[in-house]
């Protein structure tokens, strides 16, 4: 995507966009896309020191980090001073300590949106997730839906982006199963038939940049997915193929998955958080796996997709092998070892 419009002017034109959660996996790509488009990017996060490595994404002084905590509204308001646009990327995949779904994904979203309204900012982009549903049995999905409602109430012009599972070099999906394939002879999979539509993190970042630049319909919920939907089991098989690991995939029922999740949650609690992250699973995650995580027919029909925003999604086959090669037995030296 180009950062220049048809008149040759830079889209951001030096204006400030505050990005909450900009130091995370998705955030670093969003910061890069916004800086490319000429925005002055203010990364608002709990620990600004963790965002310093993003400063080279723009020109000198174009990218800066400030301290902000969604639990402290005054810090959120301070992070918005002088800004023209807001992007909220803050979210968690599992609860831990003070990090609760309701506090981060529902209440936190409300704090950001109300601060934006108070600052007179109506250009707000909020990252949610496919599957967000106020009536879901999953607390994660309910909190995502509550967050959407909390944003649209004070800022009805906000754009909501719901991605499917996001992949990229630093992802927690393909890397997780590649690591499991390295160490375990058997890989357990709950909901092997559940479908996902993995979307590349760079495409999500482009969608954010387009929305911030005014290229999305205000007050609209977009669903972001890659070019193809695959079952959970097919995706794990793909990881094994790319990493060249011969492992058995054990398909677990949802009831067995909940039992295993209960055990790992107990071990995590008893070990004071020292139980390996790789082996953790929660009952809420099992609940999520009961439903497909793909772009809806309605979104496709109404153009509320990546393609509707002018982004052609990249397939996992084009990206994933470029970073999963390191999980092969001889990593990047595989070709030399085979005499290729």
C-alpha positions in Angstrom: 0.0 0.0 0.0 1.2 3.5 -0.8 1.4 6.2 1.8 0.7 8.8 -0.9 -2.8 9.8 -2.2 -3.7 10.6 -5.8 -2.8 14.2 -5.3 0.7 13.3 -4.2 0.2 14.3 -0.6 1.2 12.1 2.3 -1.9 10.7 3.9 -1.0 11.4 7.5 0.5 14.8 6.7 2.3 15.0 10.0 -0.8 14.6 12.1 -0.6 12.6 15.3 -2.3 9.1 15.8 -2.1 7.5 19.2 -1.8 3.7 19.1 -2.8 1.9 22.3 -1.0 -1.4 22.5 1.5 -0.4 19.8 4.4 -2.4 21.3 2.8 -5.8 20.8 2.8 -8.3 17.9 0.2 -6.5 15.8 1.3 -3.1 17.0 4.7 -3.1 15.5 3.2 -3.7 12.0 0.5 -1.1 12.6 3.1 1.5 13.7 5.2 0.7 10.5 2.1 1.1 8.3 1.0 4.4 9.9 4.6 5.9 9.8 4.8 4.9 6.1 1.7 6.9 5.5 3.2 10.0 7.1 1.5 10.0 10.5 3.3 11.0 13.6 2.8 7.9 15.7 2.5 8.1 19.5 2.7 4.6 21.0 0.8 4.5 24.3 1.7 1.5 26.5 2.2 0.5 30.1 6.0 0.2 29.5 7.3 2.7 27.0 10.8 1.1 27.1 9.4 -1.9 25.4 8.4 0.3 22.4 11.7 2.1 21.9 12.8 -0.5 19.3 10.0 0.8 17.0 11.4 4.3 16.6 13.4 3.4 13.5 10.1 2.5 11.8 9.8 6.2 10.9 11.9 9.3 10.4 13.7 10.9 13.3 11.0 12.0 15.8 8.1 10.5 13.9 7.6 7.6 16.3 7.6 8.0 20.0 6.3 6.1 23.1 4.4 7.4 26.1 3.2 5.8 29.3 -0.5 5.0 29.5 -2.5 2.4 31.4 -6.1 1.7 30.5 -6.9 1.3 34.2 -5.8 5.0 34.7 -8.1 7.2 32.6 -6.0 10.3 33.2 -3.0 8.6 31.5 -5.2 7.7 28.5 -6.4 11.3 28.2 -2.9 12.6 28.4 -1.8 10.2 25.6 -4.6 11.7 23.3 -3.6 15.4 23.7 -3.0 16.8 20.2 -3.9 13.6 18.4 -6.2 13.4 15.4 -6.8 9.7 15.4 -6.8 6.7 17.8 -6.1 3.1 17.3 -6.8 0.6 20.1 -5.0 -2.7 19.8 -5.1 -3.7 23.4 -6.3 -7.3 24.1 -5.3 -10.5 25.8 -5.7 -14.1 24.8 -5.9 -15.5 28.3 -6.4 -14.0 31.7 -3.7 -13.8 34.3 -3.2 -11.8 37.5 -4.8 -8.4 37.1 -5.3 -8.9 33.4 -9.0 -9.8 33.1 -11.0 -9.9 29.9 -13.7 -7.6 31.3 -11.1 -5.0 32.5 -8.9 -5.0 29.4 -11.2 -5.7 26.4 -14.5 -4.2 27.7 -13.8 -1.6 30.3 -10.4 -0.6 28.7 -12.1 -0.1 25.3 -14.7 2.1 27.0 -12.0 4.3 28.7 -10.2 4.8 25.3 -13.4 5.7 23.4 -14.7 8.1 26.1 -11.3 9.8 26.2 -11.4 10.1 22.4 -14.9 11.7 22.6 -13.8 14.1 25.3 -10.8 15.1 23.1 -13.1 15.7 20.1 -11.6 12.8 18.2 -14.0 10.9 16.0 -11.4 9.0 14.0 -11.2 5.8 16.0 -10.2 2.3 14.9 -10.7 -0.6 17.3 -9.4 -4.1 16.9 -11.8 -6.8 18.0 -12.0 -10.4 16.9 -14.1 -12.7 14.7 -16.5 -14.5 17.0 -17.2 -11.5 19.2 -20.7 -12.2 20.6 -22.5 -10.7 23.6 -24.3 -14.0 24.1 -21.3 -16.3 23.7 -20.5 -18.9 26.4 -16.9 -17.7 26.1 -15.9 -14.8 28.3 -13.3 -13.8 25.8 -15.9 -13.5 23.0 -18.4 -11.7 25.3 -15.8 -9.2 26.4 -14.8 -8.5 22.8 -18.5 -7.8 21.9 -18.8 -5.6 25.0 -15.7 -3.7 23.9 -17.2 -3.0 20.5 -20.4 -1.7 22.0 -18.4 0.4 24.5 -16.5 2.1 21.6 -19.5 2.7 19.3 -21.7 4.2 22.0 -19.5 7.4 22.6 -17.9 7.3 19.1 -20.5 6.0 16.5 -18.1 6.8 13.7 -15.5 4.3 15.0 -14.4 1.5 12.7 -14.3 -2.0 14.2 -11.9 -4.6 12.7 -12.5 -8.2 13.5 -9.5 -10.4 12.4 -9.5 -14.2 12.5 -6.3 -15.8 13.9 -3.4 -13.6 13.0 -0.1 -15.0 11.7 3.3 -13.6 11.2 6.9 -14.1 12.3 6.1 -13.4 16.0 2.7 -15.1 16.1 1.5 -17.3 18.9 -0.3 -19.8 16.7 2.0 -21.4 14.1 5.1 -20.9 16.3 3.3 -22.6 19.2 2.6 -25.8 17.3 5.9 -25.8 15.6 7.6 -25.7 19.0 5.3 -28.5 20.2 6.3 -30.5 17.2 10.0 -30.0 18.1 9.6 -31.5 21.6 6.5 -33.7 21.7 5.8 -37.0 19.9 2.1 -36.4 20.0 0.3 -33.1 19.5 -3.2 -32.8 21.1 -5.8 -30.8 19.2 -9.2 -29.8 20.5 -11.7 -29.1 17.9 -9.8 -30.5 14.9 -12.7 -29.8 12.6 -13.2 -26.2 13.7 -12.3 -23.8 10.8 -10.0 -20.8 10.9 -9.2 -18.2 8.2 -5.7 -17.1 9.2 -4.9 -13.5 8.2 -1.4 -12.1 7.8 -0.5 -9.4 10.3 0.8 -7.1 7.6 -2.6 -7.2 5.9 -4.3 -6.4 9.2 -1.9 -3.4 9.6 -2.7 -2.2 6.1 -6.4 -2.4 7.0 -5.8 -0.3 10.1 -3.9 2.3 8.1 -6.6 2.5 5.5 -9.3 2.9 8.1 -7.4 5.7 9.9 -6.9 7.4 6.5 -10.7 7.5 6.0 -10.8 4.5 3.6 -13.4 2.6 5.6 -17.1 3.3 6.2 -17.6 5.0 9.6 -19.4 3.0 12.2 -18.9 -0.3 10.3 -17.6 -3.7 11.5 -15.2 -5.3 9.1 -14.2 -9.0 9.3 -10.6 -9.8 8.3 -9.6 -13.2 7.0 -7.0 -14.7 4.7 -7.8 -16.1 1.2 -8.6 -19.6 2.5 -10.4 -21.2 5.5 -8.8 -24.4 6.9 -9.7 -26.7 9.8 -7.6 -26.6 12.9 -6.4 -30.1 12.1 -5.3 -29.1 8.6 -3.4 -26.2 10.0 -1.5 -28.4 12.4 -0.8 -30.9 9.6 0.6 -28.0 7.6 2.9 -27.0 10.4 4.3 -30.6 10.5 4.8 -30.5 6.8 6.7 -27.2 6.8 8.8 -28.2 9.8 9.4 -31.7 8.4 8.4 -33.3 11.7 6.8 -36.7 11.8 4.4 -36.4 14.7 1.0 -37.9 15.6 -1.9 -35.5 16.0 -4.4 -36.6 18.7 -7.9 -35.2 18.2 -9.5 -34.5 21.6 -13.2 -34.1 22.2 -14.4 -30.8 23.7 -15.2 -32.6 27.0 -11.7 -34.0 27.2 -10.3 -30.6 26.2 -12.1 -29.0 29.1 -10.7 -31.6 31.5 -7.2 -31.1 30.3 -7.7 -27.3 30.5 -8.8 -27.6 34.1 -5.7 -29.5 35.0 -3.3 -27.1 33.2 -5.1 -24.1 34.8 -4.7 -25.7 38.2 -1.0 -26.4 37.6 -0.5 -22.8 36.4 -2.1 -21.5 39.6 -0.2 -23.9 41.9 3.2 -23.1 40.2 2.5 -19.4 40.6 2.6 -18.9 36.8 5.7 -21.0 36.2 3.9 -23.8 34.4 5.2 -23.8 30.8 3.1 -21.5 28.6 3.4 -24.0 25.7 1.3 -26.5 27.7 -1.3 -24.2 28.9 -4.9 -24.3 27.8 -8.0 -22.7 29.4 -11.6 -23.8 29.5 -12.6 -20.5 27.8 -10.3 -21.3 24.9 -12.0 -24.7 24.5 -15.4 -23.0 24.4 -14.1 -20.7 21.6 -13.0 -23.7 19.6 -16.6 -25.0 19.4 -17.3 -22.3 16.7 -15.7 -21.6 13.3 -13.5 -18.5 13.2 -14.1 -17.4 9.6 -15.4 -14.3 7.8 -19.2 -14.4 7.6 -21.2 -14.6 4.4 -22.8 -11.3 5.3 -19.5 -9.5 5.6 -18.4 -10.9 2.2 -21.7 -9.9 0.6 -21.6 -6.3 2.0 -17.9 -5.8 1.3 -16.9 -5.6 5.0 -13.7 -7.5 4.4 -10.0 -7.0 3.5 -10.9 -7.0 -0.1 -13.6 -4.4 0.5 -10.8 -2.2 1.9 -8.6 -2.8 -1.1 -6.3 -5.3 0.5 -5.6 -8.6 -1.2 -4.9 -11.0 1.6 -1.7 -13.1 1.5 -1.9 -16.9 1.9 -0.2 -18.8 4.7 1.8 -20.7 2.1 3.5 -17.4 1.0 4.5 -16.3 4.5 4.6 -19.1 7.1 7.5 -21.2 5.6 9.7 -18.1 5.8 9.8 -18.3 9.5 8.9 -21.9 10.4 12.0 -23.2 8.6 14.0 -22.7 11.9 12.0 -25.5 13.5 13.4 -28.1 11.1 16.1 -30.4 12.5 18.8 -28.4 10.8 17.0 -25.1 10.4 18.1 -22.9 7.5 20.9 -25.4 6.7 18.4 -28.1 5.6 19.1 -27.5 1.9 22.9 -27.7 2.3 22.5 -30.9 4.4 20.5 -32.5 1.6 23.1 -31.4 -0.9 20.7 -29.1 -2.8 
